[in-house]
Amino acid sequence: MADPTISLAVLDINQIRVSNSGRLEAVIAMKLPGSHVQLHLPPVVLAKLESMLARASLEQAKFQSSQ
């Protein structure tokens, strides 16, 4: 059975904290309707997120330059 999916409407990113050493987890604090959420990301997960965001940014740039 697949894990359940949780969809959240993020209104704002309040803060991103990363360690100088790259050995501690990063924390991304977000504002949701009526609450706040903190994501705690181990370094390997943060690196994966950064890579995925970089690829998405490149794809978006290709789309915008072709308009």
N, C-alpha and C positions, 0 to 999 in steps of 0.2 A: 504494500500500500504506500502511496506517495505521501510525503510530508505535507501538512497543510500550508497553504500560502497565506501570508498576512499582507494586505495592502494598506499603506498608510499615506494620507495626504500631508506632505511636508510643506509647511508654510514658510519656513526659513531655516537656514543653517546658522546656529548661534555661535558655535566655536568648534575649532579642530585643534586638538592637542596631540603632538607627537613628541617622542623622546629624542634627545640629542644623540643617543647611542644607537638608536634603531633596534634595541633589544626589548623595549617595553611596548605594551600595546598602545595603539592610538585611540583617542576618544573623539567621536563626532557627536556634538550636541545639536539636536534639532527641535524646532517648535512645531507642534501638531495642533490641530483644533482642540482646544481645551486641555492640553497637556504638553509635556516635554519628554523627549526620548534621548538616551545616550547609547550610541553604538560603541562597543569596545572591540577593537580589531587587533588581532595579533599581527606582528610585522609581515608575515607571509600573506595574510589576507589584505592588508593595506597595500602591499606591492601589487597584488592582483587587481585591486580596485583602481589603483593609479594607472596600470596598464590598460584596463578596460576603458577608463575615462579618456586616456590619450588616444586610443583607437577611435572612440566615438567622436572625439573632437576633430580628428582627421577626416572622418567620413562626413561630418557636418560641414567642414570647410570645403570639401569637394562639392557638396550639394549647393552651398551658398555661392561658390564661384561660378557655377554653371548657370545661374539664374540671370 
